[in-house]
């Protein structure tokens, strides 16, 4: 029988796997603790009954504001089990952003993770009369006596009587795969909050197409460290659990390198910044190693590059090349992969642009970066690398069942079963991007004869200088920003005489350089005023852009001592820069690069 709901798949997995471990989490001592499939099912049942005790009606919206925990997923499945609608919010969401979303969706129940999210929830509850209950995952949170709230453990206990089995069955009997499953808010780089409406059919198709495209099975282990509130990790974790994988939940994403050696995942989603930082660390270490180590590493990279070309096009690798690669792997590459646990089959990567050089590098050293492209509105993946016959420079081949074409202004248009129905309570915004079933992505690009997609830039981000020349800022940022000394870069140039850049250095690596150059400084600001440091970054920029046309090249730079962050508003959840906010925040610094003659 065809699965009509995601919970149907989970029920079958519970019967199939029983006491096998499904989920893992870290306790207070940082030890990993398992939750079996049977326990997972019991918790979903208990949470479902507890929600019905709160008189949650079909279609009622329920918010989840938390970092990654098993409770997040248990609540999510319980919400769909009673035919309600989940509304996930980022754990870093500000009170004003959360209030906007909760009021627009009229959420009646809020699940929160830790104290920070709880404090935001009680502040909203004091202003919004619809909220029935705030349910807290972390028992270390101090509950307010003046707000209707309780711990998740107590919430589950209230649902142990299983008095609502008939009501749940009744709700399932009338549910259709086209019914609303979740509303995921996306602001992208514009700052406008829009709720993307995804249906059960969208996620079911997502599971189906990823199973078709990727080499996955129920022996795989996934480490969830990207936020579950984002469609990338949410979609992937749904795929992983639907296919019977084991999922480890990492609450603190900054600890990923520390825990990955213990978890030893076979699959882990990551955004481009993860690979950029890893690449910078590796190249910095190699540059500071002995001549012999540098020679061996560079020799290994050349061997890896040759071997990759054979495997990429599906041809058998010559025996002598395989032998050489085994030597290179033993001397160099295997040690590096141990940093990521040593068992990675592939790592899905999306969310922003990633330099082709970096993608190639990781493939050469034996780490399969499955680079892809997608949006919240398309339930994540539109395209991704295949195991063979992928093309460097592209964002992979179009996913099974999707149609993609190029519209006006080179815009990528998508049609298929994973495309959203529209934006919640925003018919005008929906009409602007949905035409005859085709979703307008806002991204410029092209498709080759093999169905591989190539990205150019966000259409709204493409700049036009005052002389009428068009600039693709993302291309410049990817080209220059891959350097180990650069943490973030924002290109400036729209309606300006020439192109400039704001650069946030990678200070850990820059401090090493300053020490070697015997540069004395008291703080970051003083360091960035040093002539040698300024000259270093000018050289980096000039070297990276030497093949570009003169009008595309960055003419002036400003080094910033303050990092771009998600809470500060300069970055999206996937670490893409928000140009409008950066332009406003650093207006004075930008204006100095364009003196009035």
NORBEL-V425717 format. One record per residue. PSI is psi in whole degrees, -180 to 180 (999 if undefined). D_CENTER is the distance of its C-alpha to the mean C-alpha in whole Angstrom. Layout:
PSI D_CENTER
PSI D_CENTER
This chain:
137 33
138 30
127 27
-24 27
157 25
-35 22
-28 24
-40 27
-43 25
-41 24
-43 28
-38 29
-36 26
-43 28
-37 31
-42 31
-22 29
-111 31
6 31
147 28
131 25
-46 22
151 20
148 20
163 20
133 22
-171 25
-24 26
4 28
10 24
145 26
129 24
135 25
157 25
121 25
168 27
-40 26
-44 30
-41 28
-47 25
-41 27
-42 30
-39 27
-45 26
-46 30
-44 30
-37 28
-47 29
-39 32
-36 31
-40 30
-30 33
-24 35
7 33
38 34
125 31
160 32
136 30
-7 27
143 27
137 24
128 23
149 20
118 18
100 17
156 16
177 14
120 13
156 16
-33 18
-32 20
-52 17
-38 17
-47 21
-41 21
-47 19
-34 21
-38 24
-46 23
-27 23
-27 26
15 28
26 27
-176 25
125 22
143 19
93 18
141 14
149 14
145 12
-21 14
6 14
136 16
165 19
-41 22
-40 23
-44 20
-42 20
-41 24
-48 23
-46 21
-38 23
-41 26
-40 25
-7 24
48 27
139 25
-22 28
142 26
121 23
131 22
158 21
-68 19
-173 21
-42 24
-46 22
-35 20
-43 24
-38 26
-43 24
-42 24
-31 28
-39 28
-41 27
-30 29
-16 32
-22 32
115 31
-17 34
-22 32
119 30
-38 31
146 30
124 27
125 26
123 25
-46 23
120 24
-8 28
-10 28
139 27
116 31
144 31
131 33
-12 37
6 37
137 33
93 33
157 31
163 31
152 29
-37 27
-41 29
-35 32
-45 30
-41 30
-36 34
-16 35
10 34
-12 35
-14 38
47 37
-6 39
21 37
-42 36
-40 38
-40 36
-44 33
-39 35
-43 36
-38 33
-35 32
-26 35
-7 34
145 30
154 29
-21 26
3 26
157 26
131 23
-45 20
157 18
112 17
121 14
135 14
133 12
-14 14
-137 12
1 14
-24 17
-11 17
125 19
123 18
134 18
112 17
122 16
115 19
142 18
168 20
-39 21
-34 22
-47 19
-36 17
-40 20
-36 20
-46 16
-46 17
-49 20
-34 19
-33 17
-37 20
-41 22
-37 19
156 18
88 20
154 20
179 22
4 23
-5 23
153 20
126 18
135 14
114 13
99 10
-18 9
154 6
131 7
-18 9
-14 10
146 6
-26 8
-60 5
-37 6
-48 9
-44 10
-43 10
-34 12
-45 14
-47 15
-49 16
-35 18
-29 20
8 21
16 22
168 20
132 20
127 16
131 16
118 15
114 14
-40 15
103 15
-23 11
-16 14
12 16
-43 14
-31 17
-41 19
-20 19
-30 17
-31 21
-41 22
-40 20
58 20
154 17
-22 18
138 14
124 11
145 7
153 6
161 5
-34 9
-32 10
-46 10
-36 12
-44 14
-41 15
-44 16
-44 18
-41 20
-41 21
-49 22
-36 24
-42 26
-41 27
-43 29
-27 30
11 32
179 33
165 36
-42 38
-45 38
-40 34
-42 33
-47 35
-43 34
-47 31
-36 31
-44 33
-40 31
-41 28
-40 31
-45 32
-37 28
-43 28
-44 31
-40 30
-39 26
-36 28
-50 30
-32 28
-38 25
6 28
22 29
147 33
140 34
133 34
145 37
-41 39
-35 39
-38 36
-40 35
-46 37
-38 36
-38 32
-37 33
-47 35
-39 32
-42 30
-39 32
-34 33
-61 29
-43 26
-38 26
-40 27
-40 23
-24 21
-25 23
-29 21
22 18
-22 20
0 22
13 21
125 18
-48 19
160 16
107 12
136 10
128 8
-177 7
-23 5
178 9
143 12
131 13
137 17
-37 19
-39 21
-40 18
-46 17
-46 20
-49 21
-34 19
-38 20
-34 24
5 23
17 22
114 19
97 17
109 14
84 13
138 12
-175 11
137 11
175 10
164 10
-40 10
-15 14
23 14
49 12
-110 10
123 11
-37 14
157 15
165 14
141 17
170 19
-40 21
164 24
26 25
168 22
123 22
142 21
-21 20
174 19
29 15
-180 17
147 19
137 19
152 18
138 22
-10 23
147 21
135 23
135 22
169 25
126 25
-155 27
150 28
28 27
23 25
137 23
125 20
139 22
140 20
136 22
-176 22
-12 21
-2 18
138 18
165 18
-22 22
-175 21
137 21
123 22
26 26
72 25
-35 27
-43 28
-36 24
-47 24
-30 27
-25 25
-13 23
116 24
115 27
37 29
-8 26
130 24
128 21
113 21
-25 17
-1 19
138 18
142 20
-164 21
166 23
134 24
-178 26
-16 29
8 27
20 24
138 21
138 19
131 19
144 18
-59 20
169 18
131 17
-41 21
-16 21
-18 20
128 23
153 26
117 29
168 32
-16 35
2 37
8 35
140 33
137 29
136 26
96 23
-37 21
-36 18
-44 20
-42 22
-38 19
-41 17
-49 21
-38 22
-10 19
-11 19
144 22
-24 22
-5 23
123 21
-50 18
151 17
138 19
120 20
137 22
145 25
-7 28
126 28
27 32
166 32
-31 35
173 33
138 29
179 28
142 25
129 24
129 23
116 21
159 23
99 21
-33 24
-44 24
-36 25
-35 27
-39 29
-44 30
-45 31
-39 33
-43 35
-31 36
4 37
39 39
125 38
131 38
156 36
-33 36
179 33
-43 30
-43 31
-40 35
-43 33
-11 31
-10 35
136 36
-37 37
-38 36
-44 33
-43 33
-38 34
-47 32
-32 29
-40 31
-41 32
-47 28
-46 28
-39 31
-41 30
-33 27
14 28
-23 32
-3 31
160 30
156 33
-40 34
-20 33
-19 29
144 30
126 29
-32 32
151 31
156 29
127 28
133 27
136 25
-19 26
132 23
156 19
135 17
164 15
-50 13
-33 16
-14 18
-7 16
-22 16
148 12
179 10
-23 7
17 5
22 8
147 10
146 14
102 16
-41 19
-46 21
-42 21
-42 21
-38 24
-44 25
-35 25
33 26
-43 29
-43 32
-37 30
-45 29
-33 33
-24 34
-5 33
71 35
145 39
121 41
999 44
